[in-house]
Amino acid sequence: MDKCMNGSCDIVKGIMCSCEKCAYHSMDNHCHADNVQIGPESAHSSSETVCRTFKCK
Protein backbone atom coordinates (compact mmCIF):
# COMPACT_ATOMS: atom_id res chain seq x y z
CA MET A 1 0.00 0.00 0.00
CA ASP A 2 1.25 3.46 -0.87
CA LYS A 3 1.84 5.61 2.21
CA CYS A 4 2.20 8.95 0.40
CA MET A 5 -0.50 11.49 1.04
CA ASN A 6 -0.52 15.10 -0.06
CA GLY A 7 3.11 14.87 -1.20
CA SER A 8 4.36 13.56 2.16
CA CYS A 9 5.66 10.00 2.43
CA ASP A 10 6.17 7.79 5.47
CA ILE A 11 9.39 5.83 4.95
CA VAL A 12 10.49 2.40 6.10
CA LYS A 13 13.28 3.30 8.56
CA GLY A 14 16.68 2.02 7.54
CA ILE A 15 15.59 0.89 4.06
CA MET A 16 17.29 2.79 1.28
CA CYS A 17 16.02 2.42 -2.29
CA SER A 18 17.64 3.73 -5.46
CA CYS A 19 15.16 2.12 -7.88
CA GLU A 20 13.49 5.18 -9.38
CA LYS A 21 11.05 3.04 -11.39
CA CYS A 22 9.51 1.56 -8.23
CA ALA A 23 6.20 3.05 -7.07
CA TYR A 24 7.49 2.99 -3.46
CA HIS A 25 10.69 4.95 -4.19
CA SER A 26 10.89 8.45 -2.71
CA MET A 27 12.95 11.31 -4.11
CA ASP A 28 15.38 11.04 -1.18
CA ASN A 29 16.07 7.33 -1.97
CA HIS A 30 13.91 5.80 0.76
CA CYS A 31 11.21 3.15 0.55
CA HIS A 32 7.65 4.03 1.57
CA ALA A 33 5.97 0.62 1.17
CA ASP A 34 4.02 -0.70 4.16
CA ASN A 35 6.52 -3.57 4.39
CA VAL A 36 9.47 -4.91 2.43
CA GLN A 37 9.95 -8.48 1.28
CA ILE A 38 13.40 -9.65 0.19
CA GLY A 39 14.17 -13.05 -1.30
CA PRO A 40 14.77 -15.72 -2.34
CA GLU A 41 15.41 -17.87 0.73
CA SER A 42 18.19 -19.67 -1.14
CA ALA A 43 20.33 -16.50 -1.50
CA HIS A 44 23.91 -16.68 -0.19
CA SER A 45 24.97 -13.12 -1.01
CA SER A 46 23.37 -9.72 -1.55
CA SER A 47 23.88 -10.05 -5.31
CA GLU A 48 21.49 -13.02 -5.27
CA THR A 49 18.65 -11.12 -3.59
CA VAL A 50 15.72 -9.20 -5.04
CA CYS A 51 13.09 -6.88 -3.59
CA ARG A 52 9.79 -8.75 -3.88
CA THR A 53 7.94 -5.57 -2.89
CA PHE A 54 8.89 -3.82 -6.17
CA LYS A 55 5.91 -2.32 -7.99
CA CYS A 56 6.45 -0.56 -11.31
CA LYS A 57 5.30 3.08 -11.45
Biopython code that builds the backbone (N, CA, C, O; Angstrom):
import numpy as np
from Bio.PDB.StructureBuilder import StructureBuilder

atoms = [
    (1, "MET", "N", (0.840, -1.189, 0.000)),
    (1, "MET", "CA", (0.000, 0.000, 0.000)),
    (1, "MET", "C", (0.883, 1.250, 0.000)),
    (1, "MET", "O", (1.895, 1.300, 0.698)),
    (2, "ASP", "N", (0.509, 2.217, -0.755)),
    (2, "ASP", "CA", (1.249, 3.461, -0.870)),
    (2, "ASP", "C", (0.955, 4.334, 0.345)),
    (2, "ASP", "O", (-0.207, 4.569, 0.674)),
    (3, "LYS", "N", (1.997, 4.812, 1.008)),
    (3, "LYS", "CA", (1.845, 5.612, 2.214)),
    (3, "LYS", "C", (2.040, 7.104, 1.958)),
    (3, "LYS", "O", (2.185, 7.872, 2.910)),
    (4, "CYS", "N", (2.047, 7.527, 0.712)),
    (4, "CYS", "CA", (2.204, 8.954, 0.400)),
    (4, "CYS", "C", (0.839, 9.630, 0.349)),
    (4, "CYS", "O", (-0.079, 9.163, -0.325)),
    (5, "MET", "N", (0.728, 10.719, 1.062)),
    (5, "MET", "CA", (-0.503, 11.492, 1.036)),
    (5, "MET", "C", (-0.132, 12.963, 0.988)),
    (5, "MET", "O", (0.700, 13.431, 1.766)),
    (6, "ASN", "N", (-0.742, 13.671, 0.089)),
    (6, "ASN", "CA", (-0.516, 15.103, -0.058)),
    (6, "ASN", "C", (0.965, 15.448, -0.217)),
    (6, "ASN", "O", (1.427, 16.463, 0.304)),
    (7, "GLY", "N", (1.712, 14.599, -0.940)),
    (7, "GLY", "CA", (3.112, 14.866, -1.202)),
    (7, "GLY", "C", (4.056, 14.483, -0.089)),
    (7, "GLY", "O", (5.268, 14.642, -0.233)),
    (8, "SER", "N", (3.533, 13.977, 1.027)),
    (8, "SER", "CA", (4.362, 13.563, 2.157)),
    (8, "SER", "C", (4.358, 12.043, 2.249)),
    (8, "SER", "O", (3.300, 11.416, 2.195)),
    (9, "CYS", "N", (5.547, 11.449, 2.387)),
    (9, "CYS", "CA", (5.663, 9.997, 2.431)),
    (9, "CYS", "C", (6.216, 9.527, 3.763)),
    (9, "CYS", "O", (7.180, 10.089, 4.282)),
    (10, "ASP", "N", (5.594, 8.486, 4.316)),
    (10, "ASP", "CA", (6.166, 7.794, 5.467)),
    (10, "ASP", "C", (7.169, 6.810, 4.897)),
    (10, "ASP", "O", (6.859, 6.112, 3.932)),
    (11, "ILE", "N", (8.356, 6.735, 5.465)),
    (11, "ILE", "CA", (9.386, 5.835, 4.950)),
    (11, "ILE", "C", (9.563, 4.631, 5.864)),
    (11, "ILE", "O", (9.207, 4.671, 7.042)),
    (12, "VAL", "N", (10.116, 3.564, 5.308)),
    (12, "VAL", "CA", (10.492, 2.404, 6.099)),
    (12, "VAL", "C", (11.879, 2.716, 6.645)),
    (12, "VAL", "O", (12.841, 2.775, 5.879)),
    (13, "LYS", "N", (12.000, 2.916, 7.954)),
    (13, "LYS", "CA", (13.276, 3.299, 8.562)),
    (13, "LYS", "C", (14.379, 2.316, 8.222)),
    (13, "LYS", "O", (14.201, 1.104, 8.339)),
    (14, "GLY", "N", (15.509, 2.839, 7.805)),
    (14, "GLY", "CA", (16.679, 2.021, 7.538)),
    (14, "GLY", "C", (16.697, 1.356, 6.174)),
    (14, "GLY", "O", (17.682, 0.704, 5.825)),
    (15, "ILE", "N", (15.633, 1.503, 5.393)),
    (15, "ILE", "CA", (15.585, 0.885, 4.064)),
    (15, "ILE", "C", (15.824, 1.961, 3.015)),
    (15, "ILE", "O", (14.998, 2.851, 2.812)),
    (16, "MET", "N", (16.966, 1.861, 2.358)),
    (16, "MET", "CA", (17.295, 2.787, 1.277)),
    (16, "MET", "C", (16.893, 2.139, -0.040)),
    (16, "MET", "O", (16.988, 0.920, -0.183)),
    (17, "CYS", "N", (16.449, 2.932, -0.996)),
    (17, "CYS", "CA", (16.023, 2.421, -2.288)),
    (17, "CYS", "C", (16.468, 3.390, -3.374)),
    (17, "CYS", "O", (16.155, 4.579, -3.323)),
    (18, "SER", "N", (17.193, 2.878, -4.349)),
    (18, "SER", "CA", (17.637, 3.731, -5.461)),
    (18, "SER", "C", (16.920, 3.377, -6.759)),
    (18, "SER", "O", (17.308, 3.855, -7.825)),
    (19, "CYS", "N", (15.894, 2.557, -6.688)),
    (19, "CYS", "CA", (15.155, 2.122, -7.875)),
    (19, "CYS", "C", (14.069, 3.144, -8.210)),
    (19, "CYS", "O", (12.954, 3.065, -7.695)),
    (20, "GLU", "N", (14.397, 4.083, -9.058)),
    (20, "GLU", "CA", (13.491, 5.182, -9.378)),
    (20, "GLU", "C", (12.235, 4.735, -10.118)),
    (20, "GLU", "O", (11.269, 5.493, -10.190)),
    (21, "LYS", "N", (12.224, 3.531, -10.667)),
    (21, "LYS", "CA", (11.050, 3.041, -11.389)),
    (21, "LYS", "C", (10.066, 2.316, -10.479)),
    (21, "LYS", "O", (9.018, 1.860, -10.937)),
    (22, "CYS", "N", (10.398, 2.207, -9.183)),
    (22, "CYS", "CA", (9.506, 1.560, -8.230)),
    (22, "CYS", "C", (8.499, 2.580, -7.690)),
    (22, "CYS", "O", (8.859, 3.718, -7.390)),
    (23, "ALA", "N", (7.257, 2.168, -7.572)),
    (23, "ALA", "CA", (6.203, 3.049, -7.066)),
    (23, "ALA", "C", (6.437, 3.466, -5.615)),
    (23, "ALA", "O", (5.895, 4.481, -5.177)),
    (24, "TYR", "N", (7.232, 2.705, -4.864)),
    (24, "TYR", "CA", (7.487, 2.994, -3.459)),
    (24, "TYR", "C", (8.760, 3.813, -3.228)),
    (24, "TYR", "O", (9.097, 4.116, -2.083)),
    (25, "HIS", "N", (9.456, 4.165, -4.278)),
    (25, "HIS", "CA", (10.693, 4.946, -4.186)),
    (25, "HIS", "C", (10.363, 6.406, -3.923)),
    (25, "HIS", "O", (9.483, 6.972, -4.571)),
    (26, "SER", "N", (11.070, 7.026, -2.967)),
    (26, "SER", "CA", (10.887, 8.452, -2.712)),
    (26, "SER", "C", (12.084, 9.210, -3.272)),
    (26, "SER", "O", (13.148, 8.630, -3.492)),
    (27, "MET", "N", (11.907, 10.482, -3.497)),
    (27, "MET", "CA", (12.946, 11.307, -4.114)),
    (27, "MET", "C", (14.244, 11.321, -3.306)),
    (27, "MET", "O", (15.311, 11.572, -3.866)),
    (28, "ASP", "N", (14.170, 11.057, -2.003)),
    (28, "ASP", "CA", (15.381, 11.042, -1.177)),
    (28, "ASP", "C", (15.918, 9.619, -0.984)),
    (28, "ASP", "O", (16.621, 9.338, -0.014)),
    (29, "ASN", "N", (15.576, 8.720, -1.928)),
    (29, "ASN", "CA", (16.066, 7.329, -1.966)),
    (29, "ASN", "C", (15.688, 6.492, -0.749)),
    (29, "ASN", "O", (16.502, 5.717, -0.246)),
    (30, "HIS", "N", (14.462, 6.648, -0.282)),
    (30, "HIS", "CA", (13.914, 5.798, 0.765)),
    (30, "HIS", "C", (12.745, 5.003, 0.196)),
    (30, "HIS", "O", (12.223, 5.315, -0.874)),
    (31, "CYS", "N", (12.347, 3.981, 0.928)),
    (31, "CYS", "CA", (11.207, 3.147, 0.546)),
    (31, "CYS", "C", (10.017, 3.545, 1.402)),
    (31, "CYS", "O", (10.158, 3.724, 2.612)),
    (32, "HIS", "N", (8.835, 3.687, 0.785)),
    (32, "HIS", "CA", (7.648, 4.032, 1.567)),
    (32, "HIS", "C", (6.541, 2.988, 1.413)),
    (32, "HIS", "O", (5.358, 3.313, 1.516)),
    (33, "ALA", "N", (6.933, 1.720, 1.164)),
    (33, "ALA", "CA", (5.967, 0.622, 1.167)),
    (33, "ALA", "C", (5.587, 0.304, 2.613)),
    (33, "ALA", "O", (6.338, 0.621, 3.535)),
    (34, "ASP", "N", (4.431, -0.317, 2.814)),
    (34, "ASP", "CA", (4.018, -0.699, 4.165)),
    (34, "ASP", "C", (4.977, -1.711, 4.777)),
    (34, "ASP", "O", (5.211, -1.697, 5.985)),
    (35, "ASN", "N", (5.530, -2.587, 3.946)),
    (35, "ASN", "CA", (6.518, -3.567, 4.391)),
    (35, "ASN", "C", (7.403, -3.916, 3.211)),
    (35, "ASN", "O", (7.071, -3.603, 2.068)),
    (36, "VAL", "N", (8.517, -4.557, 3.480)),
    (36, "VAL", "CA", (9.472, -4.906, 2.431)),
    (36, "VAL", "C", (9.736, -6.404, 2.515)),
    (36, "VAL", "O", (9.995, -6.949, 3.588)),
    (37, "GLN", "N", (9.664, -7.055, 1.355)),
    (37, "GLN", "CA", (9.952, -8.484, 1.282)),
    (37, "GLN", "C", (11.166, -8.681, 0.389)),
    (37, "GLN", "O", (11.192, -8.221, -0.752)),
    (38, "ILE", "N", (12.168, -9.368, 0.916)),
    (38, "ILE", "CA", (13.400, -9.646, 0.189)),
    (38, "ILE", "C", (13.528, -11.164, 0.057)),
    (38, "ILE", "O", (13.203, -11.906, 0.985)),
    (39, "GLY", "N", (13.998, -11.610, -1.089)),
    (39, "GLY", "CA", (14.167, -13.054, -1.303)),
    (39, "GLY", "C", (15.183, -13.286, -2.402)),
    (39, "GLY", "O", (15.785, -12.327, -2.884)),
    (40, "PRO", "N", (15.387, -14.483, -2.800)),
    (40, "PRO", "CA", (14.771, -15.718, -2.342)),
    (40, "PRO", "C", (15.471, -16.265, -1.095)),
    (40, "PRO", "O", (16.550, -15.804, -0.721)),
    (41, "GLU", "N", (14.841, -17.250, -0.463)),
    (41, "GLU", "CA", (15.414, -17.866, 0.732)),
    (41, "GLU", "C", (16.747, -18.536, 0.453)),
    (41, "GLU", "O", (17.569, -18.685, 1.356)),
    (42, "SER", "N", (16.967, -18.938, -0.786)),
    (42, "SER", "CA", (18.192, -19.669, -1.142)),
    (42, "SER", "C", (19.407, -18.763, -1.370)),
    (42, "SER", "O", (20.495, -19.261, -1.660)),
    (43, "ALA", "N", (19.237, -17.439, -1.243)),
    (43, "ALA", "CA", (20.333, -16.499, -1.496)),
    (43, "ALA", "C", (21.482, -16.695, -0.506)),
    (43, "ALA", "O", (21.265, -16.940, 0.681)),
    (44, "HIS", "N", (22.712, -16.582, -1.023)),
    (44, "HIS", "CA", (23.913, -16.685, -0.190)),
    (44, "HIS", "C", (24.708, -15.377, -0.161)),
    (44, "HIS", "O", (25.669, -15.245, 0.597)),
    (45, "SER", "N", (24.300, -14.418, -0.988)),
    (45, "SER", "CA", (24.969, -13.122, -1.013)),
    (45, "SER", "C", (23.968, -12.060, -1.442)),
    (45, "SER", "O", (22.913, -12.384, -1.987)),
    (46, "SER", "N", (24.289, -10.806, -1.202)),
    (46, "SER", "CA", (23.375, -9.715, -1.554)),
    (46, "SER", "C", (23.109, -9.653, -3.052)),
    (46, "SER", "O", (22.037, -9.220, -3.475)),
    (47, "SER", "N", (24.079, -10.085, -3.857)),
    (47, "SER", "CA", (23.884, -10.051, -5.311)),
    (47, "SER", "C", (22.852, -11.071, -5.789)),
    (47, "SER", "O", (22.397, -11.006, -6.931)),
    (48, "GLU", "N", (22.484, -12.007, -4.920)),
    (48, "GLU", "CA", (21.492, -13.022, -5.275)),
    (48, "GLU", "C", (20.093, -12.662, -4.775)),
    (48, "GLU", "O", (19.154, -13.438, -4.955)),
    (49, "THR", "N", (19.947, -11.508, -4.156)),
    (49, "THR", "CA", (18.653, -11.123, -3.592)),
    (49, "THR", "C", (17.894, -10.167, -4.503)),
    (49, "THR", "O", (18.479, -9.493, -5.350)),
    (50, "VAL", "N", (16.588, -10.122, -4.312)),
    (50, "VAL", "CA", (15.723, -9.203, -5.042)),
    (50, "VAL", "C", (14.672, -8.648, -4.080)),
    (50, "VAL", "O", (14.336, -9.287, -3.084)),
    (51, "CYS", "N", (14.169, -7.481, -4.378)),
    (51, "CYS", "CA", (13.089, -6.884, -3.588)),
    (51, "CYS", "C", (11.776, -7.388, -4.172)),
    (51, "CYS", "O", (11.416, -7.040, -5.296)),
    (52, "ARG", "N", (11.076, -8.191, -3.423)),
    (52, "ARG", "CA", (9.792, -8.747, -3.879)),
    (52, "ARG", "C", (8.662, -7.731, -3.728)),
    (52, "ARG", "O", (7.548, -7.973, -4.191)),
    (53, "THR", "N", (8.934, -6.615, -3.094)),
    (53, "THR", "CA", (7.935, -5.568, -2.890)),
    (53, "THR", "C", (7.846, -4.641, -4.105)),
    (53, "THR", "O", (6.887, -3.880, -4.229)),
    (54, "PHE", "N", (8.833, -4.697, -4.998)),
    (54, "PHE", "CA", (8.895, -3.821, -6.173)),
    (54, "PHE", "C", (7.546, -3.775, -6.902)),
    (54, "PHE", "O", (6.921, -4.802, -7.167)),
    (55, "LYS", "N", (7.123, -2.548, -7.214)),
    (55, "LYS", "CA", (5.911, -2.316, -7.993)),
    (55, "LYS", "C", (6.235, -1.212, -8.988)),
    (55, "LYS", "O", (6.587, -0.098, -8.602)),
    (56, "CYS", "N", (6.114, -1.527, -10.261)),
    (56, "CYS", "CA", (6.454, -0.558, -11.305)),
    (56, "CYS", "C", (5.526, 0.650, -11.260)),
    (56, "CYS", "O", (4.318, 0.506, -11.076)),
    (57, "LYS", "N", (6.100, 1.848, -11.431)),
    (57, "LYS", "CA", (5.299, 3.084, -11.447)),
    (57, "LYS", "C", (4.340, 3.077, -12.609)),
    (57, "LYS", "O", (3.583, 4.030, -12.790)),
]
sb = StructureBuilder()
sb.init_structure("model")
sb.init_model(0)
sb.init_chain("A")
sb.init_seg("    ")
for serial, (resi, resn, name, xyz) in enumerate(atoms, 1):
    if name == "N":
        sb.init_residue(resn, " ", resi, " ")
    sb.init_atom(name, np.array(xyz, "f"), 0.0, 1.0, " ", f" {name:<3s}", serial, name[0])
structure = sb.get_structure()
